[in-house]
Amino acid sequence: MAEFSIDTSLERRLLAHRTVAWQHGLFGGLAAGVVMGLSLMVAMAITGDGFFRPLELIGSVWYGAITTGTTVIILGLITHLAVAAILGAIWAYAFSYVKVEPVISGLVFGAIVWIAMQYLILPFVANYIIAGITAYQFFSFGAVGGFSLWMVLGAYLIFGASLGVFEEWADRRRLRNARP
């Protein structure tokens, strides 16, 4: 009896990806973190809360209260990019075992990370941000300094999709350079 094996190009790419997953993950996470951060910064500027407001809120985690200033913005940027790189590495490792196109798995990963951040991480590390917010504020476009459920979910979906796009680009680049 002959063995039946499906060898698609996605399966070959996933197998090859395992050798470079950590590199793709770290750099993809940084790139996706920049895209996510810029999208949130532009959204916050449009709502009138200021371009650097997302970085101030992230940097405020180190102070235990909402704070402003250059130091807070720099801490927010460093924290955001460090977390993005770590999440990118986690996604890249997990992606190499999931037989789904990178952009789709990135979107799913972005939604999972959003749920974890909103309901598991944020309440413990930055409860001052969400304290006293009504359900109406949370689901509207004026929840926390202009942040809303929809704006943050959109940013995490952008993060995940950007991971997938970076992976596609890095994979194609790697394959192109591997040809004689």
Secondary structure, 3 states (H helix, E strand, C coil): CCCCCCCCHHHHHHHHHCCCHHHHHHHHHHHHHHHHHHHHHHHHHHHCCCCCHHHHHHHHHHCCCCCCCHHHHHHHHHHHHHHHHHHHHHHHHHHCCCCCCHHHHHHHHHHHHHHHHHHHHHHHHCHHHHCCCCHHHHHCCCCECCECHHHHHHHHHHHHHHHHHHHHHHHHHHHHHHCC
